[in-house]
Structure formats: C-alpha cells, structure tokens
Amino acid sequence: MSFAPGRPAVQVRDLVKRYGRVTAVDGLDLRLDHGQVLALLGPNGAGKTTTVQLCQGLLKADGGSIEVLGADPTGASDALRARIGVMPQGGGAYP
C-alpha cells in the first residue's frame, strides 16, 4: 500500500462482472486520486453495489483489473481492508 505521488488511490481498468448470463459491470474504467470523493448514482440493477463490492475485494471480477492503494483488493490484507470505507445511501457505514 503506497501513497506515491501521481499514483491513483483507486484504478479500475476494463472491469467486467457477470452473474450467469447477466452482465452487471461491463468494461468500467475509473480513476480516483487521493482525497477525491465518489458518489455512484443510477437505477436499480445498474451495477453500483457490484462495483463497490469488487473494489472492496468482496467479489472477484470476471475481467479487467482493480488496484486500491497499489494492491489488488481480492484477497487483500487486513491492513488494506482497514483503509477501505463505504458510506451507503441509508447512512450506515460498513467496512
């Protein structure tokens, strides 16, 4: 985990996630620099929750890549997981 200057906090490239025949996330590219705040907005079924769970390492992508603080969140260390926070619409926070 590093805070290297010029390196994004989160980098997502060509992310794909499928549930059977349904493609929930299709080719997503996203870059978040340190200090940026992101809100994901969209209708039900748009892939918002899936995207967040992929970035947390709770789901495995079917394609593409994700880096959070320079590391793949899938199978992430406790130290990396402790640095990932999410604030859902209802106002409750979960790691």
TIVEXNU-817600 format. One line per 3 residues: number of its first residue (from 1); for each residue x, y, z of N, C-alpha, C, O. Coordinates in steps of 0.2 Angstrom, whole numbers, plus 5000, padded with zeros to 4 digits. Layout:
% TIVEXNU-817600
NUM = X/Y/Z/X/Y/Z/X/Y/Z/X/Y/Z; ...
***
This chain:
% TIVEXNU-817600
1 = 5004/4994/5000/5000/5000/5000/5004/5006/5000/5008/5007/5004; 5003/5010/4995/5008/5016/4995/5004/5022/4993/4998/5022/4990; 5006/5028/4995/5003/5034/4993/5008/5038/4988/5009/5044/4989
4 = 5011/5035/4983/5015/5038/4979/5012/5043/4975/5007/5043/4973; 5016/5049/4975/5013/5055/4971/5012/5053/4964/5016/5049/4961; 5006/5055/4961/5004/5054/4954/5001/5047/4953/4998/5046/4948
7 = 5001/5043/4958/4998/5036/4958/4991/5037/4961/4990/5040/4966; 4986/5034/4957/4979/5035/4960/4978/5031/4966/4981/5026/4967; 4973/5033/4970/4971/5029/4976/4967/5022/4974/4968/5017/4976
10 = 4963/5023/4968/4959/5018/4965/4960/5018/4958/4959/5023/4955; 4962/5013/4955/4962/5012/4947/4958/5006/4945/4960/5000/4947; 4953/5007/4941/4949/5002/4938/4950/5002/4931/4949/5007/4928
13 = 4952/4996/4928/4953/4996/4920/4948/4990/4917/4949/4984/4919; 4944/4992/4913/4940/4987/4909/4937/4982/4913/4937/4976/4912; 4934/4984/4919/4931/4979/4924/4925/4976/4921/4920/4979/4918
16 = 4924/4969/4922/4919/4965/4920/4917/4961/4926/4921/4957/4929; 4910/4960/4927/4907/4956/4932/4901/4953/4929/4896/4957/4927; 4900/4946/4929/4894/4943/4926/4891/4939/4932/4895/4936/4936
19 = 4885/4938/4932/4881/4934/4936/4877/4929/4931/4872/4931/4929; 4880/4923/4929/4877/4919/4924/4877/4923/4918/4882/4925/4915; 4871/4924/4915/4870/4927/4908/4870/4934/4909/4870/4938/4904
22 = 4869/4937/4915/4868/4944/4916/4875/4948/4917/4879/4946/4922; 4876/4953/4913/4882/4956/4914/4881/4962/4918/4877/4967/4916; 4883/4963/4925/4882/4968/4929/4886/4974/4928/4884/4980/4929
25 = 4893/4973/4927/4898/4978/4925/4901/4976/4919/4904/4970/4918; 4901/4981/4914/4904/4979/4908/4909/4984/4905/4907/4989/4902; 4916/4983/4906/4921/4987/4904/4922/4994/4907/4923/4999/4904
28 = 4921/4994/4914/4921/5000/4918/4928/5002/4919/4933/4998/4920; 4930/5009/4917/4936/5012/4919/4935/5017/4924/4930/5021/4923; 4939/5018/4929/4938/5023/4934/4945/5024/4937/4949/5020/4939
31 = 4946/5031/4939/4952/5033/4942/4950/5038/4948/4947/5043/4946; 4952/5036/4954/4951/5041/4960/4958/5042/4963/4962/5038/4965; 4959/5049/4963/4965/5051/4966/4964/5052/4973/4958/5052/4976
34 = 4970/5052/4977/4969/5053/4984/4965/5059/4986/4967/5065/4983; 4961/5059/4991/4957/5064/4993/4950/5065/4989/4946/5069/4991; 4949/5062/4983/4943/5063/4979/4938/5059/4983/4939/5054/4986
37 = 4932/5061/4982/4926/5058/4984/4921/5056/4978/4921/5060/4974; 4918/5050/4978/4914/5047/4973/4907/5046/4975/4907/5042/4980; 4902/5047/4971/4896/5045/4973/4894/5041/4966/4894/5044/4961
40 = 4891/5035/4967/4889/5031/4962/4881/5032/4962/4878/5030/4966; 4878/5034/4956/4871/5035/4956/4869/5031/4950/4872/5031/4944; 4863/5029/4950/4860/5025/4945/4854/5021/4947/4853/5020/4953
43 = 4850/5019/4942/4844/5015/4944/4846/5008/4947/4852/5006/4946; 4841/5005/4950/4842/4998/4952/4845/4993/4947/4842/4994/4941; 4850/4989/4948/4852/4985/4943/4858/4987/4939/4860/4984/4934
46 = 4860/4994/4940/4865/4997/4936/4872/4994/4937/4876/4996/4933; 4873/4991/4943/4880/4988/4944/4883/4992/4950/4889/4991/4951; 4880/4997/4953/4883/5001/4958/4886/4997/4964/4892/4997/4966
49 = 4882/4993/4967/4884/4988/4973/4889/4983/4970/4894/4982/4974; 4888/4980/4965/4893/4976/4962/4900/4979/4961/4905/4976/4963; 4900/4985/4959/4906/4989/4958/4910/4990/4964/4916/4989/4965
52 = 4906/4992/4969/4909/4994/4976/4911/4987/4979/4917/4987/4982; 4908/4982/4979/4910/4975/4981/4916/4973/4978/4920/4970/4981; 4917/4974/4971/4923/4972/4968/4929/4976/4970/4934/4973/4971
55 = 4928/4983/4971/4933/4987/4974/4935/4986/4981/4941/4987/4983; 4930/4983/4985/4932/4981/4992/4935/4974/4992/4938/4972/4997; 4935/4970/4986/4938/4964/4986/4933/4958/4989/4935/4953/4990
58 = 4927/4960/4989/4922/4955/4992/4919/4951/4986/4917/4945/4987; 4920/4953/4980/4919/4949/4974/4925/4949/4969/4929/4953/4970; 4925/4943/4965/4931/4943/4961/4928/4945/4954/4923/4942/4952
61 = 4932/4949/4950/4930/4951/4944/4931/4945/4938/4935/4941/4939; 4927/4946/4933/4927/4941/4928/4932/4944/4922/4934/4940/4918; 4934/4950/4923/4939/4953/4918/4941/4960/4921/4937/4963/4925
64 = 4946/4962/4918/4949/4969/4920/4953/4968/4926/4955/4963/4928; 4955/4974/4929/4959/4974/4934/4957/4980/4939/4954/4985/4937; 4958/4979/4946/4957/4984/4951/4963/4985/4955/4966/4980/4957
67 = 4965/4991/4956/4970/4992/4961/4968/4997/4966/4965/5002/4964; 4969/4996/4973/4967/5000/4978/4973/5001/4982/4976/4997/4985; 4976/5007/4982/4982/5009/4985/4988/5005/4983/4992/5003/4987
70 = 4987/5003/4976/4993/4999/4973/4992/4992/4974/4997/4988/4972; 4987/4989/4977/4986/4982/4978/4979/4980/4975/4975/4983/4975; 4979/4973/4973/4973/4970/4971/4969/4969/4977/4971/4966/4982
73 = 4963/4971/4978/4959/4970/4984/4956/4963/4985/4954/4962/4990; 4956/4959/4980/4954/4952/4980/4959/4949/4985/4965/4948/4983; 4957/4946/4990/4962/4943/4995/4966/4948/4998/4972/4946/5000
76 = 4964/4954/4999/4968/4959/5002/4970/4958/5009/4966/4954/5013; 4975/4961/5011/4977/4960/5018/4973/4964/5023/4969/4969/5021; 4973/4963/5029/4969/4966/5034/4971/4974/5034/4966/4978/5035
79 = 4977/4975/5033/4979/4982/5033/4976/4986/5027/4974/4992/5028; 4975/4983/5021/4972/4986/5016/4965/4987/5017/4962/4992/5016; 4961/4982/5019/4954/4982/5021/4952/4987/5026/4947/4990/5025
82 = 4957/4988/5030/4956/4994/5036/4956/5001/5033/4953/5005/5036; 4958/5001/5027/4959/5008/5023/4953/5009/5018/4953/5015/5016; 4949/5004/5017/4943/5005/5013/4937/5006/5017/4935/5002/5021
85 = 4934/5012/5015/4927/5013/5018/4922/5015/5013/4923/5017/5008; 4916/5013/5015/4910/5014/5011/4904/5017/5015/4903/5015/5021; 4901/5022/5012/4895/5025/5015/4889/5024/5011/4888/5028/5006
88 = 4885/5019/5012/4879/5018/5008/4873/5023/5009/4874/5028/5014; 4869/5023/5005/4863/5028/5005/4860/5029/5011/4858/5035/5013; 4859/5024/5015/4855/5024/5021/4859/5027/5027/4856/5028/5032
91 = 4865/5029/5026/4869/5032/5031/4873/5028/5035/4877/5030/5039; 4872/5021/5035/4876/5017/5039/4882/5015/5036/4883/5015/5030; 4888/5015/5040/4894/5013/5037/4896/5006/5038/4894/5003/5043
94 = 4899/5003/5033/4902/4996/5034/4909/4996/5031/4910/4999/5026; 4913/4991/5034/4920/4990/5031/4920/4987/5025/4925/4986/5021
***
